[in-house]
Structure formats: structure tokens, C-alpha cells
Amino acid sequence: MHAFIDESKRGEYALCAVTVAPGDLTSLRKQMNALRPAGHSRIHMTGVGKKLAPKIVAEVARLEATSRIYLMASKKVNERQARDVTLAAAVRDLAQMSVTNVVIESCDQDREDNRIIRDELGGDPPFVYTHDRTNPLLWIPDVHAWAWGRSGSMRAKIAHRITVVKL
């Protein structure tokens, strides 16, 4: 299995880890690129607009990709602390699964993410992990987390693909 991780911040901090079978990677990349709005270099749900969002969520809900969303609702922690807790939980879970490759959306927190992974799994984790901004499969956790955070009909469309872990 391969995993793709992205975050969402809507009231509570959510880190979403999507797992995909290796045989589905090429097909899913093509499908995600086909969903990318014209003129956009990627799918980022905060920028797709109200008209296109329901279509993207419905299409992604049909894809063979499941996720675990790690939610940190505490107002007593800052965003970095929430990311540390949710990422630590995610990598512990992924280490117990048949995951061989993890791609984390790159941001200005890559060094801290690497520290959390080393702290949780030691210097020889059971999977290879990288940070990336360009992989279209990173758009799947963005869609899952965004739809979950939106609640209502958006959440209902995608809920069958998501397991929620409250921290």
C-alpha cells in the first residue's frame, strides 16, 4: 500500500492519510488529473469554487482510496502541536499496515515532520517517506479532509471512504 497525507484546518485540525493499492496508482493519477479544473495546476478544494466542489467530491468518493482522518479538536494546542500529535498517530498506524511508501504534502514544516516520524518510528521506519507538492494523489486527502470538514451533504458523499480517529 501507498499512503498520501495532507492536512485541513476548519475548526478542528485534521490530518488525512489516504491509502491506495500499488496497482491503482497510475489509474488514480489519471483520474485526479482529469478532475483538475481548467487553468489550475492542482486540486485544492479551497480554490475550486462552490459549483465545482460537489462534482469533485462525488467523483473522488468513487475512487478506490480510503482514508483515516486524525482530528485534534483541542483549543489548548497550537497548529504545530496538533500536527505533531496527528502525524505521530498516523505514522504509527501506517507502520502497522502494509504501507511501503508515504508521501506527505510538503510545506514549511517538513523538517519538523521528519523529526516526528523519527521520534515515533526510529531511524529505520517500515516505509519510505518523502515530502512532495506535485503528486496528484495528494489531492485525494485534500478532498477527503475538506469534504469531511464541510459536513452535511459533502461529508455524506465521502463518508464511506473515511475512518475518523479523534485525538
C-alpha positions as CSV (number, residue, x, y, z in Angstrom):
1,M,0.0,0.0,0.0
2,H,1.0,3.6,-0.6
3,A,-0.2,6.5,1.7
4,F,-0.7,10.2,0.9
5,I,-1.0,12.7,3.7
6,D,-2.5,16.2,3.7
7,E,-4.0,18.5,6.4
8,S,-7.1,20.6,6.7
9,K,-7.9,23.3,9.2
10,R,-11.6,24.0,9.6
11,G,-12.4,24.5,13.3
12,E,-10.5,21.4,14.3
13,Y,-7.2,20.3,12.9
14,A,-7.5,17.3,10.6
15,L,-4.6,15.3,9.1
16,C,-5.8,12.9,6.4
17,A,-3.9,9.7,5.4
18,V,-5.2,8.1,2.2
19,T,-4.1,4.6,1.4
20,V,-4.0,3.3,-2.2
21,A,-3.1,-0.1,-3.6
22,P,0.1,0.0,-5.8
23,G,-1.8,-1.3,-8.8
24,D,-4.2,1.6,-8.6
25,L,-1.6,4.4,-8.6
26,T,-1.4,5.1,-12.4
27,S,-5.2,5.0,-12.9
28,L,-5.8,7.2,-9.9
29,R,-3.3,9.8,-11.1
30,K,-5.0,9.9,-14.4
31,Q,-8.4,10.2,-12.8
32,M,-7.3,13.0,-10.5
33,N,-5.7,14.9,-13.3
34,A,-8.9,14.6,-15.3
35,L,-10.8,16.2,-12.4
36,R,-8.4,19.2,-12.1
37,P,-10.2,22.4,-13.0
38,A,-9.1,24.1,-16.2
39,G,-6.4,26.6,-15.6
40,H,-5.4,25.1,-12.3
41,S,-2.1,23.3,-11.7
42,R,-3.7,21.1,-9.0
43,I,-6.9,20.4,-7.0
44,H,-7.0,22.4,-3.8
45,M,-10.6,22.4,-2.5
46,T,-10.5,25.9,-1.0
47,G,-9.9,27.2,-4.6
48,V,-12.2,25.2,-6.8
49,G,-15.4,27.1,-6.1
50,K,-18.9,26.2,-5.0
51,K,-20.1,25.0,-8.3
52,L,-17.3,22.5,-9.0
53,A,-16.7,21.2,-5.4
54,P,-19.7,18.8,-5.3
55,K,-18.7,17.2,-8.6
56,I,-15.1,16.7,-7.4
57,V,-16.2,15.3,-4.1
58,A,-18.7,12.9,-5.8
59,E,-16.1,11.7,-8.3
60,V,-13.3,11.2,-5.6
61,A,-15.8,9.3,-3.5
62,R,-16.0,6.7,-6.3
63,L,-12.2,6.1,-6.4
64,E,-10.5,3.1,-4.8
65,A,-8.9,5.1,-2.0
66,T,-9.7,5.0,1.7
67,S,-8.6,7.4,4.4
68,R,-8.1,7.8,8.1
69,I,-8.7,11.4,9.3
70,Y,-7.0,12.2,12.6
71,L,-8.9,15.0,14.3
72,M,-7.5,17.3,17.0
73,A,-10.2,19.4,18.4
74,S,-8.4,20.8,21.5
75,K,-8.1,24.5,21.6
76,K,-5.3,24.1,24.1
77,V,-2.7,23.3,21.5
78,N,-1.4,25.4,18.6
79,E,-1.4,24.2,15.0
80,R,2.2,22.8,15.2
81,Q,1.3,20.8,18.3
82,A,-1.8,19.5,16.6
83,R,0.2,18.5,13.5
84,D,2.7,16.7,15.7
85,V,0.0,14.7,17.6
86,T,-2.0,13.8,14.4
87,L,1.1,12.9,12.3
88,A,2.5,10.8,15.1
89,A,-0.8,8.8,15.3
90,A,-0.9,8.5,11.5
91,V,2.6,7.1,11.1
92,R,2.1,4.7,14.0
93,D,-1.0,3.4,12.2
94,L,0.7,3.3,8.8
95,A,3.6,1.3,10.3
96,Q,1.1,-1.4,11.4
97,M,-0.4,-1.6,7.9
98,S,1.1,-2.9,4.7
99,V,2.3,0.6,3.7
100,T,5.7,0.7,1.9
101,N,5.6,4.4,0.7
102,V,4.3,7.5,2.3
103,V,4.1,10.9,0.6
104,I,3.4,13.9,2.8
105,E,2.3,17.3,1.2
106,S,5.4,19.5,1.5
107,C,5.1,22.7,3.4
108,D,7.3,24.8,5.6
109,Q,7.1,22.1,8.3
110,D,9.0,19.3,6.5
111,R,11.9,19.3,9.0
112,E,9.6,19.1,12.0
113,D,7.6,16.3,10.3
114,N,10.8,14.3,9.8
115,R,11.6,14.7,13.5
116,I,8.1,13.4,14.5
117,I,8.5,10.4,12.2
118,R,11.9,9.6,13.6
119,D,10.7,10.1,17.2
120,E,7.8,7.7,16.6
121,L,9.4,5.0,14.4
122,G,13.1,5.4,15.0
123,G,15.8,5.7,12.3
124,D,14.6,2.7,10.2
125,P,10.8,3.1,9.6
126,P,9.0,0.3,7.9
127,F,8.2,2.6,4.9
128,V,9.9,5.1,2.7
129,Y,8.6,8.7,3.2
130,T,9.0,11.8,1.2
131,H,7.6,15.3,1.1
132,D,6.1,16.5,-2.3
133,R,3.9,19.2,-3.7
134,T,3.3,17.9,-7.2
135,N,1.9,14.4,-6.8
136,P,-1.8,14.4,-7.9
137,L,-2.6,11.7,-5.4
138,L,-2.0,14.3,-2.6
139,W,-5.2,15.8,-3.9
140,I,-7.2,12.9,-2.6
141,P,-6.6,13.5,1.1
142,D,-7.3,17.2,0.4
143,V,-10.7,16.3,-1.0
144,H,-11.5,13.8,1.8
145,A,-10.5,16.2,4.6
146,W,-12.2,19.2,3.0
147,A,-15.5,17.3,2.5
148,W,-15.4,15.9,6.0
149,G,-14.8,19.3,7.4
150,R,-17.7,20.8,5.4
151,S,-20.1,18.4,7.0
152,G,-23.6,18.0,5.6
153,S,-24.0,16.7,2.0
154,M,-20.3,17.0,1.3
155,R,-19.5,14.7,4.2
156,A,-22.3,12.3,3.3
157,K,-20.8,11.9,-0.3
158,I,-17.4,10.8,1.0
159,A,-18.1,9.3,4.5
160,H,-18.0,5.6,3.2
161,R,-14.3,6.2,2.4
162,I,-13.3,7.7,5.7
163,T,-12.5,6.4,9.2
164,V,-12.2,9.1,11.8
165,V,-9.7,9.0,14.7
166,K,-10.3,11.6,17.4
167,L,-7.2,12.5,19.4
